[in-house]
Amino acid sequence: MDLLLFKETLAGTEPPHEVSVYLKALWHDAKGNWDNAHKLIQDIEDNNAAWIHAYLHRKEGDKSNADYWYNRAGKKRPMLTLENEWEQIVVAMST
């Protein structure tokens, strides 16, 4: 699912059933449900989940926690806007 199509699903009330847990977490985040996004991703032990976890904590404003998760993901905290990072993660999780 490409970025534009994924963004179109935000008009709905539930994330698409066919997408990964990563995209479901990002969908909930975009809908303003940070807690649900965090619950979906927090117990997954891989780099993709760590990246989303980092993004969520960055959005929350907890930079030290975000940096911990960026490190776990093998990434540095980006200088992008939160919106641009969200889009970057969606694209990465869609491939």
Gaussian input, Z-matrix of N, CA and C with variables (Angstrom, degrees):
# hf/3-21g

backbone

0 1
 N
 C     1     B1
 C     2     B2     1     A1
 N     3     B3     2     A2     1     D1
 C     4     B4     3     A3     2     D2
 C     5     B5     4     A4     3     D3
 N     6     B6     5     A5     4     D4
 C     7     B7     6     A6     5     D5
 C     8     B8     7     A7     6     D6
 N     9     B9     8     A8     7     D7
 C    10    B10     9     A9     8     D8
 C    11    B11    10    A10     9     D9
 N    12    B12    11    A11    10    D10
 C    13    B13    12    A12    11    D11
 C    14    B14    13    A13    12    D12
 N    15    B15    14    A14    13    D13
 C    16    B16    15    A15    14    D14
 C    17    B17    16    A16    15    D15
 N    18    B18    17    A17    16    D16
 C    19    B19    18    A18    17    D17
 C    20    B20    19    A19    18    D18
 N    21    B21    20    A20    19    D19
 C    22    B22    21    A21    20    D20
 C    23    B23    22    A22    21    D21
 N    24    B24    23    A23    22    D22
 C    25    B25    24    A24    23    D23
 C    26    B26    25    A25    24    D24
 N    27    B27    26    A26    25    D25
 C    28    B28    27    A27    26    D26
 C    29    B29    28    A28    27    D27
 N    30    B30    29    A29    28    D28
 C    31    B31    30    A30    29    D29
 C    32    B32    31    A31    30    D30
 N    33    B33    32    A32    31    D31
 C    34    B34    33    A33    32    D32
 C    35    B35    34    A34    33    D33
 N    36    B36    35    A35    34    D34
 C    37    B37    36    A36    35    D35
 C    38    B38    37    A37    36    D36
 N    39    B39    38    A38    37    D37
 C    40    B40    39    A39    38    D38
 C    41    B41    40    A40    39    D39
 N    42    B42    41    A41    40    D40
 C    43    B43    42    A42    41    D41
 C    44    B44    43    A43    42    D42
 N    45    B45    44    A44    43    D43
 C    46    B46    45    A45    44    D44
 C    47    B47    46    A46    45    D45
 N    48    B48    47    A47    46    D46
 C    49    B49    48    A48    47    D47
 C    50    B50    49    A49    48    D48
 N    51    B51    50    A50    49    D49
 C    52    B52    51    A51    50    D50
 C    53    B53    52    A52    51    D51
 N    54    B54    53    A53    52    D52
 C    55    B55    54    A54    53    D53
 C    56    B56    55    A55    54    D54
 N    57    B57    56    A56    55    D55
 C    58    B58    57    A57    56    D56
 C    59    B59    58    A58    57    D57
 N    60    B60    59    A59    58    D58
 C    61    B61    60    A60    59    D59
 C    62    B62    61    A61    60    D60
 N    63    B63    62    A62    61    D61
 C    64    B64    63    A63    62    D62
 C    65    B65    64    A64    63    D63
 N    66    B66    65    A65    64    D64
 C    67    B67    66    A66    65    D65
 C    68    B68    67    A67    66    D66
 N    69    B69    68    A68    67    D67
 C    70    B70    69    A69    68    D68
 C    71    B71    70    A70    69    D69
 N    72    B72    71    A71    70    D70
 C    73    B73    72    A72    71    D71
 C    74    B74    73    A73    72    D72
 N    75    B75    74    A74    73    D73
 C    76    B76    75    A75    74    D74
 C    77    B77    76    A76    75    D75
 N    78    B78    77    A77    76    D76
 C    79    B79    78    A78    77    D77
 C    80    B80    79    A79    78    D78
 N    81    B81    80    A80    79    D79
 C    82    B82    81    A81    80    D80
 C    83    B83    82    A82    81    D81
 N    84    B84    83    A83    82    D82
 C    85    B85    84    A84    83    D83
 C    86    B86    85    A85    84    D84
 N    87    B87    86    A86    85    D85
 C    88    B88    87    A87    86    D86
 C    89    B89    88    A88    87    D87
 N    90    B90    89    A89    88    D88
 C    91    B91    90    A90    89    D89
 C    92    B92    91    A91    90    D90
 N    93    B93    92    A92    91    D91
 C    94    B94    93    A93    92    D92
 C    95    B95    94    A94    93    D93
 N    96    B96    95    A95    94    D94
 C    97    B97    96    A96    95    D95
 C    98    B98    97    A97    96    D96
 N    99    B99    98    A98    97    D97
 C   100   B100    99    A99    98    D98
 C   101   B101   100   A100    99    D99
 N   102   B102   101   A101   100   D100
 C   103   B103   102   A102   101   D101
 C   104   B104   103   A103   102   D102
 N   105   B105   104   A104   103   D103
 C   106   B106   105   A105   104   D104
 C   107   B107   106   A106   105   D105
 N   108   B108   107   A107   106   D106
 C   109   B109   108   A108   107   D107
 C   110   B110   109   A109   108   D108
 N   111   B111   110   A110   109   D109
 C   112   B112   111   A111   110   D110
 C   113   B113   112   A112   111   D111
 N   114   B114   113   A113   112   D112
 C   115   B115   114   A114   113   D113
 C   116   B116   115   A115   114   D114
 N   117   B117   116   A116   115   D115
 C   118   B118   117   A117   116   D116
 C   119   B119   118   A118   117   D117
 N   120   B120   119   A119   118   D118
 C   121   B121   120   A120   119   D119
 C   122   B122   121   A121   120   D120
 N   123   B123   122   A122   121   D121
 C   124   B124   123   A123   122   D122
 C   125   B125   124   A124   123   D123
 N   126   B126   125   A125   124   D124
 C   127   B127   126   A126   125   D125
 C   128   B128   127   A127   126   D126
 N   129   B129   128   A128   127   D127
 C   130   B130   129   A129   128   D128
 C   131   B131   130   A130   129   D129
 N   132   B132   131   A131   130   D130
 C   133   B133   132   A132   131   D131
 C   134   B134   133   A133   132   D132
 N   135   B135   134   A134   133   D133
 C   136   B136   135   A135   134   D134
 C   137   B137   136   A136   135   D135
 N   138   B138   137   A137   136   D136
 C   139   B139   138   A138   137   D137
 C   140   B140   139   A139   138   D138
 N   141   B141   140   A140   139   D139
 C   142   B142   141   A141   140   D140
 C   143   B143   142   A142   141   D141
 N   144   B144   143   A143   142   D142
 C   145   B145   144   A144   143   D143
 C   146   B146   145   A145   144   D144
 N   147   B147   146   A146   145   D145
 C   148   B148   147   A147   146   D146
 C   149   B149   148   A148   147   D147
 N   150   B150   149   A149   148   D148
 C   151   B151   150   A150   149   D149
 C   152   B152   151   A151   150   D150
 N   153   B153   152   A152   151   D151
 C   154   B154   153   A153   152   D152
 C   155   B155   154   A154   153   D153
 N   156   B156   155   A155   154   D154
 C   157   B157   156   A156   155   D155
 C   158   B158   157   A157   156   D156
 N   159   B159   158   A158   157   D157
 C   160   B160   159   A159   158   D158
 C   161   B161   160   A160   159   D159
 N   162   B162   161   A161   160   D160
 C   163   B163   162   A162   161   D161
 C   164   B164   163   A163   162   D162
 N   165   B165   164   A164   163   D163
 C   166   B166   165   A165   164   D164
 C   167   B167   166   A166   165   D165
 N   168   B168   167   A167   166   D166
 C   169   B169   168   A168   167   D167
 C   170   B170   169   A169   168   D168
 N   171   B171   170   A170   169   D169
 C   172   B172   171   A171   170   D170
 C   173   B173   172   A172   171   D171
 N   174   B174   173   A173   172   D172
 C   175   B175   174   A174   173   D173
 C   176   B176   175   A175   174   D174
 N   177   B177   176   A176   175   D175
 C   178   B178   177   A177   176   D176
 C   179   B179   178   A178   177   D177
 N   180   B180   179   A179   178   D178
 C   181   B181   180   A180   179   D179
 C   182   B182   181   A181   180   D180
 N   183   B183   182   A182   181   D181
 C   184   B184   183   A183   182   D182
 C   185   B185   184   A184   183   D183
 N   186   B186   185   A185   184   D184
 C   187   B187   186   A186   185   D185
 C   188   B188   187   A187   186   D186
 N   189   B189   188   A188   187   D187
 C   190   B190   189   A189   188   D188
 C   191   B191   190   A190   189   D189
 N   192   B192   191   A191   190   D190
 C   193   B193   192   A192   191   D191
 C   194   B194   193   A193   192   D192
 N   195   B195   194   A194   193   D193
 C   196   B196   195   A195   194   D194
 C   197   B197   196   A196   195   D195
 N   198   B198   197   A197   196   D196
 C   199   B199   198   A198   197   D197
 C   200   B200   199   A199   198   D198
 N   201   B201   200   A200   199   D199
 C   202   B202   201   A201   200   D200
 C   203   B203   202   A202   201   D201
 N   204   B204   203   A203   202   D202
 C   205   B205   204   A204   203   D203
 C   206   B206   205   A205   204   D204
 N   207   B207   206   A206   205   D205
 C   208   B208   207   A207   206   D206
 C   209   B209   208   A208   207   D207
 N   210   B210   209   A209   208   D208
 C   211   B211   210   A210   209   D209
 C   212   B212   211   A211   210   D210
 N   213   B213   212   A212   211   D211
 C   214   B214   213   A213   212   D212
 C   215   B215   214   A214   213   D213
 N   216   B216   215   A215   214   D214
 C   217   B217   216   A216   215   D215
 C   218   B218   217   A217   216   D216
 N   219   B219   218   A218   217   D217
 C   220   B220   219   A219   218   D218
 C   221   B221   220   A220   219   D219
 N   222   B222   221   A221   220   D220
 C   223   B223   222   A222   221   D221
 C   224   B224   223   A223   222   D222
 N   225   B225   224   A224   223   D223
 C   226   B226   225   A225   224   D224
 C   227   B227   226   A226   225   D225
 N   228   B228   227   A227   226   D226
 C   229   B229   228   A228   227   D227
 C   230   B230   229   A229   228   D228
 N   231   B231   230   A230   229   D229
 C   232   B232   231   A231   230   D230
 C   233   B233   232   A232   231   D231
 N   234   B234   233   A233   232   D232
 C   235   B235   234   A234   233   D233
 C   236   B236   235   A235   234   D234
 N   237   B237   236   A236   235   D235
 C   238   B238   237   A237   236   D236
 C   239   B239   238   A238   237   D237
 N   240   B240   239   A239   238   D238
 C   241   B241   240   A240   239   D239
 C   242   B242   241   A241   240   D240
 N   243   B243   242   A242   241   D241
 C   244   B244   243   A243   242   D242
 C   245   B245   244   A244   243   D243
 N   246   B246   245   A245   244   D244
 C   247   B247   246   A246   245   D245
 C   248   B248   247   A247   246   D246
 N   249   B249   248   A248   247   D247
 C   250   B250   249   A249   248   D248
 C   251   B251   250   A250   249   D249
 N   252   B252   251   A251   250   D250
 C   253   B253   252   A252   251   D251
 C   254   B254   253   A253   252   D252
 N   255   B255   254   A254   253   D253
 C   256   B256   255   A255   254   D254
 C   257   B257   256   A256   255   D255
 N   258   B258   257   A257   256   D256
 C   259   B259   258   A258   257   D257
 C   260   B260   259   A259   258   D258
 N   261   B261   260   A260   259   D259
 C   262   B262   261   A261   260   D260
 C   263   B263   262   A262   261   D261
 N   264   B264   263   A263   262   D262
 C   265   B265   264   A264   263   D263
 C   266   B266   265   A265   264   D264
 N   267   B267   266   A266   265   D265
 C   268   B268   267   A267   266   D266
 C   269   B269   268   A268   267   D267
 N   270   B270   269   A269   268   D268
 C   271   B271   270   A270   269   D269
 C   272   B272   271   A271   270   D270
 N   273   B273   272   A272   271   D271
 C   274   B274   273   A273   272   D272
 C   275   B275   274   A274   273   D273
 N   276   B276   275   A275   274   D274
 C   277   B277   276   A276   275   D275
 C   278   B278   277   A277   276   D276
 N   279   B279   278   A278   277   D277
 C   280   B280   279   A279   278   D278
 C   281   B281   280   A280   279   D279
 N   282   B282   281   A281   280   D280
 C   283   B283   282   A282   281   D281
 C   284   B284   283   A283   282   D282

   B1=1.4523
   B2=1.5251
   B3=1.3290
   B4=1.4626
   B5=1.5283
   B6=1.3286
   B7=1.4576
   B8=1.5260
   B9=1.3252
   B10=1.4623
   B11=1.5203
   B12=1.3037
   B13=1.4619
   B14=1.5293
   B15=1.3243
   B16=1.4637
   B17=1.5243
   B18=1.3171
   B19=1.4644
   B20=1.5315
   B21=1.3207
   B22=1.4611
   B23=1.5292
   B24=1.3301
   B25=1.4663
   B26=1.5255
   B27=1.3315
   B28=1.4608
   B29=1.5272
   B30=1.3260
   B31=1.4669
   B32=1.5258
   B33=1.3304
   B34=1.4574
   B35=1.5188
   B36=1.3119
   B37=1.4662
   B38=1.5203
   B39=1.3146
   B40=1.4650
   B41=1.5268
   B42=1.3422
   B43=1.4710
   B44=1.5271
   B45=1.3173
   B46=1.4646
   B47=1.5323
   B48=1.3151
   B49=1.4673
   B50=1.5216
   B51=1.3405
   B52=1.4612
   B53=1.5279
   B54=1.3258
   B55=1.4667
   B56=1.5277
   B57=1.3010
   B58=1.4631
   B59=1.5244
   B60=1.3086
   B61=1.4650
   B62=1.5303
   B63=1.3257
   B64=1.4565
   B65=1.5314
   B66=1.3270
   B67=1.4642
   B68=1.5244
   B69=1.3180
   B70=1.4648
   B71=1.5257
   B72=1.3210
   B73=1.4719
   B74=1.5255
   B75=1.3165
   B76=1.4639
   B77=1.5246
   B78=1.3271
   B79=1.4597
   B80=1.5354
   B81=1.3422
   B82=1.4612
   B83=1.5326
   B84=1.3139
   B85=1.4620
   B86=1.5271
   B87=1.3228
   B88=1.4656
   B89=1.5218
   B90=1.3106
   B91=1.4630
   B92=1.5271
   B93=1.3417
   B94=1.4527
   B95=1.5114
   B96=1.3320
   B97=1.4590
   B98=1.5293
   B99=1.3349
   B100=1.4644
   B101=1.5192
   B102=1.3213
   B103=1.4652
   B104=1.5241
   B105=1.3184
   B106=1.4596
   B107=1.5240
   B108=1.3300
   B109=1.4652
   B110=1.5257
   B111=1.3123
   B112=1.4596
   B113=1.5250
   B114=1.3212
   B115=1.4711
   B116=1.5244
   B117=1.3198
   B118=1.4609
   B119=1.5213
   B120=1.3102
   B121=1.4580
   B122=1.5250
   B123=1.3228
   B124=1.4610
   B125=1.5252
   B126=1.3042
   B127=1.4620
   B128=1.5232
   B129=1.3239
   B130=1.4636
   B131=1.5262
   B132=1.3104
   B133=1.4702
   B134=1.5299
   B135=1.3233
   B136=1.4624
   B137=1.5313
   B138=1.3087
   B139=1.4683
   B140=1.5224
   B141=1.3284
   B142=1.4663
   B143=1.5234
   B144=1.3167
   B145=1.4692
   B146=1.5220
   B147=1.3205
   B148=1.4680
   B149=1.5272
   B150=1.3245
   B151=1.4608
   B152=1.5263
   B153=1.3232
   B154=1.4669
   B155=1.5234
   B156=1.3124
   B157=1.4689
   B158=1.5316
   B159=1.3248
   B160=1.4685
   B161=1.5238
   B162=1.3224
   B163=1.4666
   B164=1.5354
   B165=1.3281
   B166=1.4637
   B167=1.5297
   B168=1.3247
   B169=1.4708
   B170=1.5296
   B171=1.3163
   B172=1.4694
   B173=1.5281
   B174=1.3087
   B175=1.4613
   B176=1.5237
   B177=1.3066
   B178=1.4618
   B179=1.5255
   B180=1.3330
   B181=1.4605
   B182=1.5103
   B183=1.3328
   B184=1.4665
   B185=1.5310
   B186=1.3376
   B187=1.4642
   B188=1.5228
   B189=1.3194
   B190=1.4695
   B191=1.5281
   B192=1.3157
   B193=1.4629
   B194=1.5247
   B195=1.3183
   B196=1.4644
   B197=1.5282
   B198=1.3226
   B199=1.4647
   B200=1.5204
   B201=1.3174
   B202=1.4743
   B203=1.5268
   B204=1.3436
   B205=1.4613
   B206=1.5319
   B207=1.3372
   B208=1.4687
   B209=1.5224
   B210=1.3175
   B211=1.4565
   B212=1.5321
   B213=1.3220
   B214=1.4731
   B215=1.5234
   B216=1.3327
   B217=1.4685
   B218=1.5232
   B219=1.3408
   B220=1.4615
   B221=1.5144
   B222=1.3262
   B223=1.4588
   B224=1.5208
   B225=1.3121
   B226=1.4702
   B227=1.5225
   B228=1.3238
   B229=1.4623
   B230=1.5178
   B231=1.3414
   B232=1.4643
   B233=1.5245
   B234=1.2928
   B235=1.4608
   B236=1.5325
   B237=1.3067
   B238=1.4594
   B239=1.5225
   B240=1.3206
   B241=1.4553
   B242=1.5208
   B243=1.3132
   B244=1.4649
   B245=1.5276
   B246=1.3160
   B247=1.4659
   B248=1.5239
   B249=1.3325
   B250=1.4694
   B251=1.5207
   B252=1.3224
   B253=1.4624
   B254=1.5225
   B255=1.3292
   B256=1.4612
   B257=1.5302
   B258=1.3282
   B259=1.4646
   B260=1.5276
   B261=1.3262
   B262=1.4594
   B263=1.5302
   B264=1.3212
   B265=1.4667
   B266=1.5227
   B267=1.3244
   B268=1.4693
   B269=1.5254
   B270=1.3193
   B271=1.4598
   B272=1.5279
   B273=1.3171
   B274=1.4738
   B275=1.5241
   B276=1.3230
   B277=1.4634
   B278=1.5205
   B279=1.3335
   B280=1.4727
   B281=1.5314
   B282=1.3180
   B283=1.4739
   B284=1.5025
   A1=107.73
   A2=115.95
   A3=118.24
   A4=110.93
   A5=115.60
   A6=122.43
   A7=111.75
   A8=118.41
   A9=120.79
   A10=111.78
   A11=116.52
   A12=120.54
   A13=110.19
   A14=116.47
   A15=119.84
   A16=110.40
   A17=117.05
   A18=120.23
   A19=111.23
   A20=117.38
   A21=120.72
   A22=111.52
   A23=117.22
   A24=120.01
   A25=111.82
   A26=117.15
   A27=120.80
   A28=112.26
   A29=117.42
   A30=121.12
   A31=111.16
   A32=116.98
   A33=121.39
   A34=112.70
   A35=114.22
   A36=120.33
   A37=113.03
   A38=117.46
   A39=122.91
   A40=108.74
   A41=116.61
   A42=117.96
   A43=109.89
   A44=117.06
   A45=119.53
   A46=110.19
   A47=115.87
   A48=120.11
   A49=113.02
   A50=116.22
   A51=119.76
   A52=114.07
   A53=118.46
   A54=119.37
   A55=111.09
   A56=114.84
   A57=121.97
   A58=111.58
   A59=115.57
   A60=120.92
   A61=110.35
   A62=116.91
   A63=121.11
   A64=110.43
   A65=115.38
   A66=119.56
   A67=111.11
   A68=117.66
   A69=119.36
   A70=110.60
   A71=116.84
   A72=120.14
   A73=110.19
   A74=117.65
   A75=121.21
   A76=111.25
   A77=116.53
   A78=121.10
   A79=109.70
   A80=116.34
   A81=120.41
   A82=111.19
   A83=116.63
   A84=119.74
   A85=110.56
   A86=116.58
   A87=120.60
   A88=111.93
   A89=116.73
   A90=121.52
   A91=111.58
   A92=117.45
   A93=121.14
   A94=114.76
   A95=116.42
   A96=119.78
   A97=109.48
   A98=115.13
   A99=122.10
   A100=110.90
   A101=117.56
   A102=121.27
   A103=111.80
   A104=116.98
   A105=119.71
   A106=110.44
   A107=116.80
   A108=120.40
   A109=109.93
   A110=116.35
   A111=121.30
   A112=111.23
   A113=117.35
   A114=120.80
   A115=111.59
   A116=116.94
   A117=120.34
   A118=112.15
   A119=117.81
   A120=121.74
   A121=114.54
   A122=117.44
   A123=120.69
   A124=115.67
   A125=119.27
   A126=120.18
   A127=113.70
   A128=117.30
   A129=120.78
   A130=107.81
   A131=115.94
   A132=122.08
   A133=111.80
   A134=117.34
   A135=119.01
   A136=109.68
   A137=115.80
   A138=120.31
   A139=113.15
   A140=117.17
   A141=119.34
   A142=110.87
   A143=116.31
   A144=120.62
   A145=110.35
   A146=116.86
   A147=120.08
   A148=110.48
   A149=117.69
   A150=121.10
   A151=110.82
   A152=116.54
   A153=119.89
   A154=109.99
   A155=116.51
   A156=121.54
   A157=109.70
   A158=116.33
   A159=121.01
   A160=110.81
   A161=115.94
   A162=121.13
   A163=110.52
   A164=116.74
   A165=120.47
   A166=111.40
   A167=116.80
   A168=118.94
   A169=111.39
   A170=116.57
   A171=119.59
   A172=109.49
   A173=116.18
   A174=120.71
   A175=110.65
   A176=116.15
   A177=122.15
   A178=111.50
   A179=116.29
   A180=120.84
   A181=113.78
   A182=117.24
   A183=122.74
   A184=108.65
   A185=115.61
   A186=120.74
   A187=113.60
   A188=118.05
   A189=118.61
   A190=110.62
   A191=117.39
   A192=120.41
   A193=109.89
   A194=116.55
   A195=120.41
   A196=110.26
   A197=116.93
   A198=120.28
   A199=111.92
   A200=117.42
   A201=121.15
   A202=109.71
   A203=116.31
   A204=120.11
   A205=111.89
   A206=117.66
   A207=118.37
   A208=109.69
   A209=117.30
   A210=121.21
   A211=110.56
   A212=117.11
   A213=120.85
   A214=111.20
   A215=115.73
   A216=120.59
   A217=112.49
   A218=116.35
   A219=119.93
   A220=112.39
   A221=116.15
   A222=121.35
   A223=110.45
   A224=115.37
   A225=122.83
   A226=107.65
   A227=116.65
   A228=120.06
   A229=107.85
   A230=117.64
   A231=120.10
   A232=112.23
   A233=114.46
   A234=121.38
   A235=109.85
   A236=117.21
   A237=123.10
   A238=110.59
   A239=116.16
   A240=119.27
   A241=108.09
   A242=116.54
   A243=120.23
   A244=110.58
   A245=117.52
   A246=120.63
   A247=111.35
   A248=116.29
   A249=119.24
   A250=111.62
   A251=116.91
   A252=118.23
   A253=110.07
   A254=117.33
   A255=120.59
   A256=109.65
   A257=116.62
   A258=120.95
   A259=111.23
   A260=116.94
   A261=121.78
   A262=110.61
   A263=116.81
   A264=119.90
   A265=110.20
   A266=117.52
   A267=120.20
   A268=110.32
   A269=116.79
   A270=120.47
   A271=110.58
   A272=116.92
   A273=120.57
   A274=111.88
   A275=117.36
   A276=120.41
   A277=112.56
   A278=116.43
   A279=121.37
   A280=112.68
   A281=116.21
   A282=117.80
   A283=111.69
   D1=125.75
   D2=-179.27
   D3=-82.08
   D4=171.31
   D5=-174.51
   D6=-58.59
   D7=-46.37
   D8=-177.80
   D9=-63.38
   D10=-43.94
   D11=178.66
   D12=-64.43
   D13=-41.26
   D14=178.34
   D15=-62.27
   D16=-42.96
   D17=178.70
   D18=-62.30
   D19=-34.79
   D20=178.09
   D21=-63.37
   D22=-30.65
   D23=-179.55
   D24=-68.73
   D25=-15.66
   D26=180.00
   D27=-67.98
   D28=-13.32
   D29=175.50
   D30=-73.99
   D31=-16.82
   D32=-179.02
   D33=-83.97
   D34=-178.97
   D35=-178.67
   D36=-103.01
   D37=-10.94
   D38=178.69
   D39=-138.19
   D40=148.50
   D41=176.18
   D42=-66.58
   D43=155.44
   D44=177.19
   D45=-59.46
   D46=138.38
   D47=-177.58
   D48=-67.59
   D49=-28.44
   D50=-172.87
   D51=-83.48
   D52=-3.92
   D53=-177.59
   D54=-89.15
   D55=161.65
   D56=-179.63
   D57=-68.97
   D58=165.29
   D59=176.49
   D60=-61.32
   D61=-30.52
   D62=178.48
   D63=-62.54
   D64=-49.23
   D65=179.51
   D66=-68.69
   D67=-33.42
   D68=176.02
   D69=-62.46
   D70=-41.49
   D71=177.83
   D72=-62.76
   D73=-43.79
   D74=179.55
   D75=-66.91
   D76=-34.31
   D77=176.91
   D78=-62.44
   D79=-48.96
   D80=179.25
   D81=-61.57
   D82=-40.15
   D83=177.40
   D84=-59.72
   D85=-46.49
   D86=-178.91
   D87=-63.66
   D88=-26.94
   D89=178.91
   D90=-85.54
   D91=3.04
   D92=177.40
   D93=88.21
   D94=13.43
   D95=-179.01
   D96=-108.70
   D97=73.07
   D98=-178.88
   D99=-57.64
   D100=-43.54
   D101=-177.04
   D102=-59.89
   D103=-45.21
   D104=-179.88
   D105=-66.33
   D106=-40.16
   D107=177.23
   D108=-59.51
   D109=-45.28
   D110=-178.86
   D111=-64.77
   D112=-42.28
   D113=179.14
   D114=-61.11
   D115=-38.79
   D116=-179.08
   D117=-66.22
   D118=-32.34
   D119=-168.76
   D120=-103.83
   D121=-22.15
   D122=-167.72
   D123=-63.92
   D124=-26.11
   D125=-176.51
   D126=-103.12
   D127=7.20
   D128=178.64
   D129=-90.43
   D130=129.83
   D131=-173.22
   D132=-104.73
   D133=64.84
   D134=173.10
   D135=-144.47
   D136=172.76
   D137=-175.58
   D138=-65.07
   D139=-35.97
   D140=179.06
   D141=-63.00
   D142=-46.77
   D143=179.09
   D144=-64.03
   D145=-39.65
   D146=179.38
   D147=-62.72
   D148=-38.51
   D149=178.51
   D150=-64.31
   D151=-46.48
   D152=178.49
   D153=-64.65
   D154=-41.04
   D155=177.97
   D156=-59.19
   D157=-43.79
   D158=178.21
   D159=-61.19
   D160=-48.01
   D161=178.74
   D162=-56.60
   D163=-45.88
   D164=-178.71
   D165=-61.36
   D166=-42.10
   D167=179.49
   D168=-71.97
   D169=-31.63
   D170=173.71
   D171=-63.56
   D172=-44.07
   D173=179.06
   D174=-63.08
   D175=-37.61
   D176=178.61
   D177=-66.45
   D178=-23.06
   D179=-178.99
   D180=98.62
   D181=6.35
   D182=-179.69
   D183=-94.63
   D184=80.62
   D185=-173.37
   D186=-62.70
   D187=-38.38
   D188=-178.14
   D189=-67.72
   D190=-40.42
   D191=176.82
   D192=-67.34
   D193=-40.75
   D194=177.40
   D195=-59.81
   D196=-45.53
   D197=-179.73
   D198=-61.74
   D199=-37.06
   D200=175.37
   D201=-58.26
   D202=-46.54
   D203=-177.38
   D204=-73.32
   D205=-35.01
   D206=173.77
   D207=-60.44
   D208=-42.47
   D209=178.02
   D210=-60.26
   D211=-44.13
   D212=178.13
   D213=-61.60
   D214=-31.68
   D215=179.64
   D216=-82.89
   D217=-6.80
   D218=-177.15
   D219=76.74
   D220=29.54
   D221=-177.55
   D222=-130.57
   D223=166.56
   D224=173.06
   D225=-106.92
   D226=152.05
   D227=175.85
   D228=-59.62
   D229=124.96
   D230=-175.70
   D231=-78.16
   D232=161.86
   D233=175.82
   D234=-95.33
   D235=12.29
   D236=178.62
   D237=-77.52
   D238=161.35
   D239=169.18
   D240=-67.73
   D241=160.24
   D242=176.60
   D243=-59.81
   D244=-39.91
   D245=178.98
   D246=-62.13
   D247=-43.74
   D248=179.24
   D249=-66.59
   D250=-38.12
   D251=177.93
   D252=-66.79
   D253=-42.03
   D254=177.83
   D255=-55.53
   D256=-47.20
   D257=179.22
   D258=-61.64
   D259=-42.92
   D260=178.94
   D261=-60.24
   D262=-41.68
   D263=179.88
   D264=-68.83
   D265=-42.54
   D266=178.05
   D267=-56.96
   D268=-47.06
   D269=179.40
   D270=-60.54
   D271=-45.05
   D272=-179.86
   D273=-63.87
   D274=-37.94
   D275=-178.41
   D276=-78.78
   D277=-12.06
   D278=-178.63
   D279=-90.85
   D280=-7.07
   D281=-176.79
   D282=-95.72

